Amino acid sequence: MYKKQQYVFKDGRPVMATIRTYTEKDFPGLIEVQRESFPPPFPPDLLWNEQQLRSHITLYPEGAICVEIGGEIAGSMTAMLTTIDPEHPAHTWEQLTDSGSIHTHDPHGTSLYVVDIGIKPKFRQLKLGKLLMEAMYERVVADGLERLIGGGRMPGYHRYAHELSAEQYIENVLAGELRDTVISFLLSCGRMPVTLVPGYLDDEESHDYALLMEWKNPFHP
């Protein structure tokens, strides 16, 4: 079981946040996080259900964490172990995660793969996503893994798709000329671009694209 507490600041005042492993009793709160974090047009069939969540805590509880504020689950993050071919890193989310069930979890995998991260909108000013990401970086270091890796949605792309290719959009985000709520957040967490992946996920806002991004373990030989 993972558990860490630290203060975050809301309107200049400290608020206690608890980052911990999620369990079966948290399922209703986790499903609500999904519902609020990914409203339409995000496909509702991609939101977690109890069967998937039970699979997460059974197959790899180390990769199942949430953040709690005042007794309310404010966000969650799920990961699994896999091995990415550096020569052919492109893949789809459904393929690699078995549509989120993580039955493809490999106990001997060398990379911690981010299956999902979500924060309820009313808590986003507290920077809880960074706390969850940092907790996963700690897992990478503690277990001697090579990296954390996963696809970042590009939800701002649909506003520019008529004038920019996906590659041009990412170039503009990396240059600071555009801001994407997901990609810019991941960059601020220390994630680095690997490759653009078409057809990664059924995602209208991202035009099905994702930017594969990693954080390399600085202690890995």
N, C-alpha and C positions, 0 to 999 in steps of 0.2 A: 504493500500500500504506500502510495506517495502522498505526502501532505506537507504543505509549506504555507506559512502565513506572512503577510507583509502589508504595509499600509499603501494605499493609493490615495490620490487627492481629488476631491470633488468640491468645486467652488472654493479652493484654497484650504479646505479642511480635510484632515486625514480620516480615511475610512478603511476598516480592516477587510482585506481580501484573503480568502482561503483557496488555495489551489490544491486539488486532491484527486485521487482516483475516484471515478464514478462507479456506482454499484446499482443493483437492480432497483433499490428504493428511489433512485434518482430518475428513473425512466420517464415519468410524466413531466418533470422539469426539463429534461433533455429534449423531449419532443416539442415542448413549448419554445425552447431556444431555437430549434430548427424552424418552426413555423414563423417566428418573428424575424429571424435572421435572413431567411430566403423567401420573401414574398413573391407572388407572381410578377413577371412571367417565368420565374424559375419553376421548373417542372415539379409539381407536388409529389410525384411518385419517386423522386430522388431524396425526399426527406426521410430521416430515420424512422423506423418503426421498432416495436419492442423486440421482434425476432432478430433484427440486425444488431440492436444494442446488446442483446443477450450473447450474440456471437462475439462481439467486441470484448466483453468482459470475460468470456470463456477462453477464447483463443489467444488473446494478448492483452491482459488487464493493464500491463505496464504502459500501453499506448492509449489508454482510455482515461482522460482527465477532464475535470471541470473546474470552474472558478465560481465561488460562492460569495455573495455580498448580503449581509444581514439575513442569512437563512434562505436566500433566493438564489437559484442557479442562474448566473448571469451569462455564462458562456461555456463552451465545451470544445474539445479538440480530440480527434481520434487518429491513431497512427498504427502502422503494422510494419513488419520487417520484410524486406525484399532485397533482391540484388539487381541493380540496373546495369545493362550492358553499355559501357561508355561509348562504344562505337555506334550503337543503335539505340539511343535513349527514348525515341518517340514511342508512345503507346497511348491507349485510351484508359480513362478512369474506370470504366466498366470492366475492361479486360484485366487490369492489374489488381483491382480490389474485389473482383467478383461482385460487381454492382453494389459495393459498400458492405457486403457481408463479411469480408476479409477471410474467406475460406482459403484464399491464396496466400495467406500469411506463411512466411518461411522462417521457422525458428533459427535457421542458420544464415539468414540474410545479412548483408553487410551495410544496408542502408535503412534508415528509419523513414518510412514513406508516409506523408501526411494524407490521410483519407479525407479529412474534413476539419474545418475550424469555423466557429460561429459565435457571435456576441450579440445579445439582445440590443436593439438600437438605443434604449434609454441608458445603457451602461457604457456606450462606446467612448464617451469623453474620458473615461477612467483608464484607458490604454490597457485593458485587460487582455487583449489579443497578444500583446507583447509578453505578458506574464506567462500565458500558455505556451507561446513559442519558446521562451527561455526555459521553461520546464522540460520541453522536449529536447532542447539542446543539452540540458543536464543529463537526460537519458542517453543521448548519443555518446557523451563523454564517459559517463559511468560504465556503459557497456562496451566501450572501445569500438564503436561503430565508425564507419568511414564518413558518413554524412547523414544529414537530414535532407530529404528531397520531396518534391511534390509539384503538382501543376497549380499555377495561380490563375484564377479566372480573370477575365478582362472586361468587367461589366460596363466600363465606360466606352468600349469600342463601338457599340451600336450607334453612338452619336456622331461618329466620324467615319464609319465604314463606307459612306458614299464618296468620300474624298481621299481616304488613306487606306493603303493595304494594311494587313495586320502587322507586317514587319515595320512599316513606316509609323504606325501608331505606337508600337513598343519603343522605337527609336526616339520618338517625341517624348514619351514618358521618361525614358532614361536620361534624356537631355534636360528634363525639367520644364519642358515647354507645355506639357499636358500632365494632368494628374489623374491616375486611375485609383479608385478607392481600395482595390485589392493589391494590385501590383506595387503601387507606391507604399502601401502599408508593409508589404513583405520586404521591400527594399530597406525600409526603416528598421526592420528587424534583423538585418544582416544577410538576407537571402540574396543569392547571386544568380543571374540568368544563365541557363544552360542552352535551351533551344525552344523555339516556338513550335507548338504541336497543334496541327489542324485536326478537327474531328475528335477532340479530347473528351468533350462532354456535351450532351444535349443542352445547350445554353444559349437562348435567344439573344441575350444582351451581349455575350462575348462572341456571337456568330460561331459558336462551337470551338473557338480557339482557347488555348491556355498557354501560358509561358511556364515551362518547366524551370524550377528554381531550386537551388541547393544551398545548404550551409555546411561547409566542410569542417570536420573535427580538427581543430588546430593541434591536438595532441596525438593524432593518429600518425604512425610512422609512414 
